[in-house]
């Protein structure tokens, strides 16, 4: 797996938080700040637990269904950047960056 994108959620078992510490791939997390179905503090705790040295949290105002279009565009750029790098590494065309 070269990269992962997550929508922050509130039902996070303690074991998941502990396992998150082992995740070391680039990470893009989308959090709706006023999401009525997901607890913000829990989502931030999970984000903080991830062990990745390259992790990004995109927080937007609004509820669960209020994800702005630009959030999808940001996620698409994140995946394009990381998946193209992974493909180049696979072909041997690039040097892996730490």
GROMACS elastic network, one bead per residue, 0.5 to 0.9 nm:
[ bonds ]
;  ai    aj funct       b0    kb
    1     4     6  0.76422   500
    1    25     6  0.76186   500
    1    86     6  0.89465   500
    2    25     6  0.63273   500
    2    26     6  0.72375   500
    2    79     6  0.89679   500
    2    82     6  0.66367   500
    2    83     6  0.63275   500
    2    85     6  0.86159   500
    2    86     6  0.61228   500
    3    25     6  0.55587   500
    3    27     6  0.59942   500
    3    28     6  0.80658   500
    3    78     6  0.86134   500
    3    79     6  0.70337   500
    3    82     6  0.63736   500
    3    83     6  0.71679   500
    3    86     6  0.89411   500
    4    25     6  0.73545   500
    4    26     6  0.65808   500
    4    27     6  0.51566   500
    4    28     6  0.63538   500
    4    29     6  0.84180   500
    4    79     6  0.80246   500
    5    26     6  0.87077   500
    5    27     6  0.58815   500
    5    29     6  0.56208   500
    5    30     6  0.76734   500
    5    75     6  0.73887   500
    5    78     6  0.87339   500
    5    79     6  0.82437   500
    6     9     6  0.87755   500
    6    27     6  0.77652   500
    6    28     6  0.63204   500
    6    30     6  0.61387   500
    6    31     6  0.86382   500
    7    28     6  0.87374   500
    7    29     6  0.58076   500
    7    31     6  0.61913   500
    7    32     6  0.85183   500
    8    29     6  0.65123   500
    8    30     6  0.60459   500
    8    31     6  0.52744   500
    8    32     6  0.78733   500
    8    38     6  0.74831   500
    8    39     6  0.88223   500
    8    40     6  0.82660   500
    8    42     6  0.86528   500
    8    43     6  0.53250   500
    8    44     6  0.81975   500
    8    46     6  0.82782   500
    8    47     6  0.82208   500
    9    12     6  0.71874   500
    9    31     6  0.81552   500
    9    37     6  0.79275   500
    9    38     6  0.51003   500
    9    39     6  0.69670   500
    9    40     6  0.81243   500
    9    42     6  0.76012   500
    9    43     6  0.57931   500
    9    46     6  0.89957   500
   10    37     6  0.73800   500
   10    40     6  0.73525   500
   10    41     6  0.83819   500
   10    42     6  0.56614   500
   10    43     6  0.60240   500
   11    38     6  0.76111   500
   11    39     6  0.82523   500
   11    42     6  0.80040   500
   11    43     6  0.89319   500
   12    15     6  0.82220   500
   12    16     6  0.63537   500
   12    17     6  0.71472   500
   12    42     6  0.73847   500
   12    43     6  0.82516   500
   12    46     6  0.77852   500
   13    16     6  0.53256   500
   13    17     6  0.68469   500
   14    17     6  0.51916   500
   14    18     6  0.64552   500
   14    19     6  0.87430   500
   15    18     6  0.50800   500
   15    19     6  0.61192   500
   15    20     6  0.85428   500
   16    20     6  0.60181   500
   16    21     6  0.89351   500
   16    46     6  0.82620   500
   17    20     6  0.50677   500
   17    21     6  0.69917   500
   17    45     6  0.79779   500
   17    46     6  0.57435   500
   17    47     6  0.88546   500
   17    49     6  0.60962   500
   17    50     6  0.77518   500
   18    21     6  0.56708   500
   18    22     6  0.78413   500
   18    49     6  0.73254   500
   18    50     6  0.86718   500
   19    22     6  0.56605   500
   19    23     6  0.73379   500
   19    49     6  0.86194   500
   19    50     6  0.82466   500
   20    23     6  0.52948   500
   20    24     6  0.87128   500
   20    46     6  0.73420   500
   20    47     6  0.84479   500
   20    49     6  0.58228   500
   20    51     6  0.65471   500
   20    52     6  0.88949   500
   21    24     6  0.78802   500
   21    48     6  0.88505   500
   21    49     6  0.53972   500
   21    52     6  0.78298   500
   22    50     6  0.70312   500
   22    51     6  0.56419   500
   22    52     6  0.79595   500
   23    26     6  0.86739   500
   23    27     6  0.87803   500
   23    50     6  0.58424   500
   23    51     6  0.52610   500
   23    52     6  0.58144   500
   24    27     6  0.83444   500
   24    50     6  0.74668   500
   24    51     6  0.53409   500
   24    53     6  0.68234   500
   24    54     6  0.80937   500
   25    51     6  0.83706   500
   25    52     6  0.56091   500
   25    53     6  0.79008   500
   25    54     6  0.73238   500
   25    55     6  0.83594   500
   26    52     6  0.61542   500
   26    53     6  0.73578   500
   26    55     6  0.56794   500
   26    56     6  0.82887   500
   26    82     6  0.77014   500
   27    50     6  0.84946   500
   27    52     6  0.69631   500
   27    53     6  0.88521   500
   27    54     6  0.64231   500
   27    56     6  0.61914   500
   27    57     6  0.84166   500
   27    78     6  0.88306   500
   28    54     6  0.87018   500
   28    55     6  0.59215   500
   28    57     6  0.61656   500
   28    58     6  0.75627   500
   28    75     6  0.70212   500
   28    78     6  0.72711   500
   28    79     6  0.87655   500
   29    47     6  0.75694   500
   29    55     6  0.77501   500
   29    56     6  0.61436   500
   29    58     6  0.60730   500
   29    59     6  0.83067   500
   29    75     6  0.86988   500
   30    56     6  0.85976   500
   30    57     6  0.61050   500
   30    59     6  0.60511   500
   30    60     6  0.79551   500
   30    67     6  0.87457   500
   30    71     6  0.75933   500
   30    75     6  0.85216   500
   31    34     6  0.87874   500
   31    35     6  0.80363   500
   31    40     6  0.78825   500
   31    43     6  0.75888   500
   31    44     6  0.87324   500
   31    57     6  0.71662   500
   31    58     6  0.60557   500
   31    60     6  0.64839   500
   31    61     6  0.87573   500
   31    64     6  0.88657   500
   31    67     6  0.87349   500
   32    35     6  0.52890   500
   32    38     6  0.85724   500
   32    40     6  0.82474   500
   32    58     6  0.83707   500
   32    59     6  0.56639   500
   32    60     6  0.51242   500
   32    61     6  0.59482   500
   32    62     6  0.58506   500
   32    63     6  0.59385   500
   32    64     6  0.61506   500
   32    65     6  0.85416   500
   32    66     6  0.74934   500
   32    67     6  0.68124   500
   33    36     6  0.89734   500
   33    40     6  0.66395   500
   33    59     6  0.59731   500
   33    60     6  0.57233   500
   33    61     6  0.50625   500
   33    62     6  0.60462   500
   33    63     6  0.69543   500
   33    64     6  0.86272   500
   34    37     6  0.88659   500
   34    38     6  0.84408   500
   34    39     6  0.88097   500
   34    40     6  0.78189   500
   34    60     6  0.83740   500
   34    61     6  0.61902   500
   34    62     6  0.50347   500
   34    64     6  0.73439   500
   35    38     6  0.55053   500
   35    39     6  0.73603   500
   35    40     6  0.76687   500
   35    61     6  0.86561   500
   35    62     6  0.66046   500
   35    65     6  0.81018   500
   35    66     6  0.85738   500
   36    39     6  0.75526   500
   36    63     6  0.61142   500
   36    64     6  0.65211   500
   37    63     6  0.84169   500
   37    64     6  0.69445   500
   38    41     6  0.89883   500
   38    42     6  0.80211   500
   38    43     6  0.75906   500
   38    64     6  0.80314   500
   39    42     6  0.54554   500
   39    43     6  0.63735   500
   39    44     6  0.88185   500
   40    43     6  0.51137   500
   40    44     6  0.61743   500
   40    45     6  0.85905   500
   41    44     6  0.51062   500
   41    45     6  0.61077   500
   41    46     6  0.86853   500
   42    45     6  0.50040   500
   42    46     6  0.62734   500
   42    47     6  0.86464   500
   43    46     6  0.51993   500
   43    47     6  0.62303   500
   43    48     6  0.86473   500
   44    48     6  0.60816   500
   44    49     6  0.85613   500
   44    57     6  0.88560   500
   45    48     6  0.51265   500
   45    49     6  0.62223   500
   46    49     6  0.50249   500
   46    50     6  0.66427   500
   47    50     6  0.56205   500
   47    55     6  0.82425   500
   47    56     6  0.87784   500
   47    57     6  0.75900   500
   48    51     6  0.80427   500
   49    52     6  0.89234   500
   50    53     6  0.85841   500
   50    55     6  0.80489   500
   51    54     6  0.87840   500
   51    55     6  0.86970   500
   52    55     6  0.59792   500
   58    71     6  0.74834   500
   58    74     6  0.87332   500
   59    71     6  0.88904   500
   60    63     6  0.89117   500
   60    66     6  0.84990   500
   60    67     6  0.71261   500
   60    68     6  0.75137   500
   60    71     6  0.80748   500
   61    66     6  0.78533   500
   61    67     6  0.82697   500
   61    68     6  0.88591   500
   62    65     6  0.77383   500
   62    66     6  0.51843   500
   62    67     6  0.71442   500
   62    68     6  0.87388   500
   63    66     6  0.51638   500
   63    67     6  0.76448   500
   64    67     6  0.70413   500
   65    68     6  0.89782   500
   67    70     6  0.84398   500
   67    71     6  0.67626   500
   67    72     6  0.81920   500
   68    71     6  0.55502   500
   68    72     6  0.74202   500
   69    72     6  0.54923   500
   69    73     6  0.66439   500
   69    74     6  0.89341   500
   70    74     6  0.61066   500
   70    75     6  0.85645   500
   71    74     6  0.50946   500
   71    75     6  0.62690   500
   71    76     6  0.86435   500
   72    75     6  0.50401   500
   72    76     6  0.61311   500
   72    77     6  0.87014   500
   73    76     6  0.50225   500
   73    77     6  0.63263   500
   73    78     6  0.86733   500
   74    77     6  0.51955   500
   74    78     6  0.62584   500
   74    79     6  0.87877   500
   75    79     6  0.62614   500
   75    80     6  0.85418   500
   76    79     6  0.52251   500
   76    80     6  0.60328   500
   76    81     6  0.85490   500
   77    80     6  0.50138   500
   77    81     6  0.60504   500
   77    82     6  0.85920   500
   78    81     6  0.53049   500
   78    82     6  0.62902   500
   78    83     6  0.84235   500
   79    82     6  0.51968   500
   79    83     6  0.55764   500
   79    84     6  0.79653   500
   80    83     6  0.54060   500
   80    84     6  0.57796   500
   80    85     6  0.83306   500
   81    84     6  0.55747   500
   81    85     6  0.63063   500
   81    86     6  0.88118   500
   82    85     6  0.50906   500
   82    86     6  0.61813   500
   82    87     6  0.86529   500
   83    87     6  0.61131   500
   83    88     6  0.85886   500
   84    87     6  0.50259   500
   84    88     6  0.61963   500
   84    89     6  0.86285   500
   85    88     6  0.51285   500
   85    89     6  0.62256   500
   85    90     6  0.85980   500
   85    94     6  0.74236   500
   85    96     6  0.81673   500
   86    89     6  0.50850   500
   86    90     6  0.61230   500
   86    91     6  0.87011   500
   86    94     6  0.88122   500
   86    96     6  0.86237   500
   87    90     6  0.50016   500
   87    91     6  0.63131   500
   87    92     6  0.85561   500
   87    93     6  0.85671   500
   87    94     6  0.89569   500
   88    91     6  0.51310   500
   88    92     6  0.60098   500
   88    94     6  0.54015   500
   88    95     6  0.84521   500
   89    93     6  0.58936   500
   89    94     6  0.51847   500
   89    95     6  0.67041   500
   89    96     6  0.66599   500
   90    93     6  0.76946   500
   90    94     6  0.84957   500
   91    94     6  0.79631   500
   92    95     6  0.76844   500
   94    97     6  0.89266   500
